[in-house]
Amino acid sequence: SSGINAEYRGEVGDIVVGRVTEVQQKKWKVDCGSRLDCQLQLSSVYLPGNVLRRKNLNDELMMREYFAEGDLICAEVSEVGNLDGMLKIHMRTHEKYGKLPEGVLIKVPSVLIKRSKLHFHRLPCNATVILGSNGFVWVGPHFVPDQPIEVVSMTLRETIARLVNVIKALIAYGVQLFDTIILTGYDISLKYKVKELLKSEVMEHIAQESYEHSQHQTL
């Protein structure tokens, strides 16, 4: 079914956010919201040293050092199984893909993620939003993969919480997500306190105003 609650099917080239569920021999299993867990092969990961090289035993023993159960990662769909539809994902570059730092994961219907070339959004309010094609949306601090992250300030925590509530308001009213509509919603939300954003009338106001604003932008 292609309805709002349809499971994520996946296409080659999709950018996905997922959670590692199991470390197996030479591969990780990752929950990406599809019927079967996605598969990330050790040979498809860009390892420290910046070379996608032949993996040795040392790498296998170190697999949990890269990604352990519970870690959130960002990757790209490289293959869709013909028979079972199982997705294989890879990380061919470390500029974008890899382990995500501490942030907030929101699961939304994948039909509400607007198809786009861009899924990584460094927003001017100092936070980053990754809109996974699979409907897994990550909100957190700006980061560079493999680089240590600075301590997240209280101000930034509040910004992240505000963005999360704005995204929840948009999806509650079936509004498709893309960077500019999230920013519009964020700007509209500034007249409210973060916790007020959970009130249904406030959510409705943010969703409606953001949607109307986006419609004017595209005319």
N, C-alpha and C positions, 0 to 999 in steps of 0.2 A: 504494500500500500504506500501511497505517496502522501498520506495525511501528515498532520502536525506531529503525531507520535511515532511516525515510521522510523524503524531502526536505520542507522547510518550504513549505506552500502559502500561508498568510497569509489574514487576514480584515481587513476595514476596522476600524480602531480599535486594531489590534494595536500594541503598543510594540515597536520593534525596535532592535537595535544592529547596526551594519554598518560595513564598511570601504570607503572610497572607492577605486574601481579606475581611474576615468577622468574627466577633466574635459572635457566636450564643450560645443558651443555651447548656451548657456542651460540646461544641465543637467549633473548629475553622475551617473555610474553607480556603484552601491554594491553590494558583495557582502553579502547578508543570508542566505546559505545556501539560497536558493531556486534553482530550476532556471535561471532567467534572472536576471541582475543587476537589482536594483531601480533605479528611476529617481527622482531628486530634481530637480525643475524649479527653476530660479532663481526663478521667480515664487512658489514654495511655501515660500520660506525667509524667516524673520523676520530682517531685516537690522539691523545696528547703527543706532541712531536710533529703535529700538522701533516702527517703522511698517512694516507690510507694504505697501510702496508699489509703484507701477509702476516696473519696473526700467529703468535706462537703460544706455547703452553703458559708462559708467564702471563700473557694477556687473559687467558681463560681463568687462571687462578685469581686474577685481579678484577674479574668482571663486576663483582659487587662494589669495587672501588669506583667504577664508572657509574653504574646505575643499580640501585638496590630496590627491593620490594617497597612499594609506597612512593617512590620518587615520581615526580611529574616530569615528563619530557616533551619536547617538540620535535617532530620529524616529518618526513614527506612520504606519501604512499608511492611505492616503486612497482608494486605488482598486485593484481587482483586475481585470486584463484578462479580458474574457469569453472570448476565443479562446485566447490564449497563457498566461493566468494571470500575466502580468507585473505586478509590484507597483509602484505609484507611492506614494512616501512624501512626507510634508510635515512642516514645522516651523512650526506656527501660533503658537507661543508660545516665548519664549526662557527661560521659567522652568524648563522641563524639558528641552527639546530643544536640540540643537546639537552642537558638537565636544566630545569627551570628553578630559580631560587624560590624562597618562601613567598607565597602570594595566595590569592584566593581563586579557587576553581568554581566556575558556575557551569552547570550542565543545561544546555538549552536545546530545543528541537533543531536538528541540523538544517531544516528548511528555513529557519530564521537567520541563518548566516548567509549574507549576500555573497554570491560568487564574485570573486575579485582576484586580481593578481597580488594584491597586498593583504597580508594577514597580520603583520607585525606593526603595531601603531605606537610610536613614542609620542604620547600626548603632551601638549604644552603645560598641562597641570602637573608635570613631573612624574607621571605614572605611565606604565606600558600596558597595553591591552593586546593579547594575542587571540584572534578570532579563529579557532580551529574549524576547518570545514566540517568536522564531525560533530560540531555543536558543543565542544568543550572550550569554554572561554576562560582564559587566564588573565587575572588582573594583579599587577604587582609593581615593584620598583623598576626603574630603568636598569638594565644590566647588559653586560657583555659576556657571552658564554665563556666558561672556563676562567673567568676573572672573579676574584673575591668581591663580595658585595658590601657596600657600606651599611652601617647600622641604619635601620629604617626609623626615621624620626616619628614622633607622635603626629606631627602635621601631615606627613606622608601617609601614615596609617589612616588618618581621617579622610584624606583624599581618596585612598583606595576603597575605604568603606562607602564613601559617597558614590564613587563610580559603580561599585557592585550593586548598590541599591537602585541607581539609575538604570542599569542593565536589567535588573529584575523587574522594574516598572515597565520597561519597553517590551520585554518578552511576555509579561502578564497580559498585555493588550495585543500580542501577536505582531509587534512591529519588527521588521527585519533589521538586523544589526549591521552597521558599518561605521567607520571612524567618525564621520562628521555628525551623524545623528546622535552618537554617544556623547560627543563634545557639546552639541546643542543641549541635550538633556542635562549634562553636567552644569552648563551655564544657567539653565532654568532652575536647577536644584539649589543654587547658591543662596536663594532667599529663605531656604528652609534649613533647620538643623538636620544632621545626618539621620537621627532616629525618627524624625518626622516623615522621612521619605518612605517609611513602611506603611503609612496610613493610606487606605485605599483611594481616598479622594485626591491625595497628593500624587500618588502613583498615576492615577488617571490623567491628572493635569499635565504631568511631565510627559507621559506617553503621547497625549493628544497634541500638545504644543510642539513637541519635537517632530512628530509626524507631519503636522501641517507646515512647519518651517522647512522640512526636507522637500515637501511637495513644491513649495514656492521656489526653492533652489534649483529644482530640475526642470521647471517650466521654461 
